[in-house]
Structure formats: C-alpha cells, structure tokens
Amino acid sequence: MEPTLVIAATSLLGLGLVAAALLRAWEGWLALKRRELDAVANGRRDPDDTRGVAPITLADMRERIRKLEAIANGVDL
C-alpha cells in the first residue's frame, strides 16, 4: 500500500467519525429544544421565565454603570 492511500483513507475515516459525532450532537440538541417547546406548550413552564439570568444581568449592568461613571470622571480603567 502506498502511504498516500493510507493517509487519504485515514483522513476520510476520521472525517466520517467527526461528522457522525456532530450529527448525534445536533440530534440531541434538537431533542432538548423539542422538550422545552413541549413544556411551554403544556403550561409547565413560563416562556419568559428568566429567574436564572437576572442576577447575571444585574451584575453586568452594575459593572457597565461603574465603567461609565469612571469614564465620566476622567479615570482610565
């Protein structure tokens, strides 16, 4: 066997394995989104429920305000 043929076959096999793994991950992600949509449709979850996001958003807003105040006062960050 020629080394070029071996390299080409190995590369093709690796590409196939990566494609199969990505397809499986994509299907899993779609299944997760379907479950989320079903939960919203069945009334088990509020679609605007952002309780987990609120503390992060509040901390981010405080940090932005702090930076804007520093800029307004002429302080380099």
HUWO-V981618 format. One record per residue. D_CENTER is the distance of its C-alpha to the mean C-alpha in Angstrom with 1 decimal. Layout:
D_CENTER
D_CENTER
This chain:
43.4
42.4
39.6
38.0
37.8
36.3
33.6
32.9
32.8
30.5
28.1
28.1
27.6
24.6
23.0
23.7
22.1
18.9
18.9
19.7
16.9
14.3
16.1
16.1
12.4
12.1
14.9
13.4
10.4
13.1
15.3
13.0
12.8
16.5
17.2
15.6
17.7
20.7
20.5
20.5
23.3
25.3
25.3
23.8
21.0
21.2
18.6
19.0
18.6
16.8
18.7
15.9
14.7
18.3
19.2
16.3
17.3
20.9
20.6
18.9
21.7
24.3
23.2
23.4
26.8
28.0
27.3
28.9
31.9
32.2
32.2
34.8
37.0
36.9
35.2
33.1
29.9
